[in-house]
């Protein structure tokens, strides 16, 4: 990691947060104004009372909290000390030419330990999910060798993972028959936030 990289990461994260806050403020103002106008019109027309609106708002708030979009939530891996996790005993180096390190394309959250160390990168728009390139592989994965660029500091999810019975990786682990590369569902499916249409 270069000296400039943490600064670029911090700048990118701050820019994302500032834009997200600005958009959220605009959305709240629009919703607030719309609700005020609707409530005033309903009360004026005698359709509903102030008290009835308060009752409905309480129920609606509870429902909204339950439907909160998952992509806005923060995820963290909750395992113990990653350095204490026993090695699952997979000879990755001997199999890499077959499996193409496809486990490095799986999606997962980092731990507080990872964040404290600051060695493993995460997606600023989806805290704290492992950062990935356009090809779906982890940013720390070497495209030429499929080796891990942060192997000594790799997350607990990577340390405990065993591909032996994972049908996304092997049709037959012992016979070294890999699954087709074009069928690679992620460990955790994450929906990216929808882009707002430009007015």
N, C-alpha and C positions, 0 to 999 in steps of 0.2 A: 504494500500500500504506500503510495507516494505521500509526501508531506502535504501536497495540495488537495488530496482526495477527501480527507475529513472536512475541510473547509467547503469544498464543492458539495459534499453530501449535506452538510448543515444548511448551506444556502438553498439547495434544492428543497429540503424539508421545510424550511421557513417560508419559501415562496409558495409551496403547496398549501401550507397552513393558512397563510394570509389570503390566498385566493379562495380557499374553502370557507374561511370566516366571512369574507366579503359576499360571496354567493349566498351563504346561509342567512346573512343579515338581510339581503335583498328579498330572499324567499319569505322570511319571517314578516317583513314589512308588508309584502303583498298579501300574504295569508291573513295577517292581522287586519288590514284595511278591508279585505273582502268579508271577513267575519263580522266586523263592525257594521258594514253596510247591510249585510243580510239580516243581522239581529235587529237593527233599527227598522228595517222594512217589515219584518215579521211582527214586531211589537206594535208598530204603527197600524198595521192591518188587522190587529187583534187576533192573530193566529196563535201567538204564544206569549207567555208572560216572562218577566225577568227571572222569576224563581224556577220556572220550567227549563229555561235556557241553562241556568246554573247546574241543574240536575243532569241534563243531557251532556254538558261539557265534562262533568266528572266522569261519566261512563265512557265518553269518547276519549278522554285522556288516558284512561286505563287501557283501552283497546289499542291506542296508538303506541303505547310503550311496549305492548306485547308484539306488535308488528314491526318494531324498529328494524330497519334493513341490516342484515348480517354484515355487509361489507363495511359498515361504519363502526363495527365493534373491534376492540383491540384483542388480539389473541396472543397468548403466551404458552409455551410448553411448560408443563408443571412438574417435570421429573426432578429427580435428585441431582447431585453433583455429577455432571456429565463425565468427568474424568474417572469416576468410580464405576462406570458402566462396564461390565465384562464384554470382551470382544466376542461377537457371535461366531467367529472362526470361519469366515468366508475368504477364500483366496481370490480376492478381487482382481489382482494383477494377472492371474492366469486365465481369468474369464472375461476380462474387459474387451478383448477383440470380438467376443461373441455377443455380449449383452450391451455393449456400447455405453456402459455406465448409466443406463436409463433411470436408475434410482435417483440420479442427480437431476432428473427432470420432475420429480415429485414435489408437491407443494406442502409446506408445513410451517408452523410458527417457531420462532426462536424462543429461548428462555431468558429469564432475567440475567442469568450467568453470562449468556452470549452478549447481551446488551452491555453489561458492565465491562466485559473484555474489549468490546469494540473492534473485534477482528472479522466478524461475519456481517455481511451487509444485508439489509432488509429493505422492503418496498415502502417508500414514504407514503404512498397513497393507500397502503394496507398494512398498518403496523400490526404485528412485527413479523410479517411473512417473509420467508427467504427471498432475496432478490434474484430475479431470473432474467436471462437474456431474451431476445425476440424468438430464439429457437426453442424456448421453454426450459432450457437447462439453467442450472444455478450459475450465477455470475462468477463463482470461484472455480467452476469446472473448466479444465483446459480442453478446448475443442479438438486439439490435435491428439492428445494422449488420453483424454477423458479422466485424467487424474485430478485430485482435489488440491486447489491452491492454498487452502487453509486447513489441511489435514490434521495438524497438531491441535487446532482449535475448533474442529468440526463440531456441529451441534449434537446434542444428546440423541435427537431423532436419528441422525445418521449413524451414530455409534451403536445404537441398539438394534438397528434394522437388519433383518436377515431376509435375503431373497429366495431362500431354499424352496418355500412353498408358495411364492408369489407368482400367480399365473400371468401377471402383467410383464414379468421378466423371463420366466422359464416355462416352456412346455414340459420339459423334463430336466431338472437340475442335475441329477446324477449322470444322465447321458449327454449333458451339455447341449441341449436343444433349446435355443432361445425362442421366446414368443415373438411374433411379428412386431417390428418396430413401429408400424403405423397404428397399432392398437395400444395406446399408452394413457389410460385415464390417470389423473392426478390422485395423490393420497387424499387430498381435501380439495373439493371443487370450490373455487372462489369466483364469484361474479364480480366483474369490474364495474365500478359505478358508471351509469349511463352518462354520456356526454350531453350537456345541455344544448338544445338547439340555439343557434345564434339568432337574435331577433332581426 
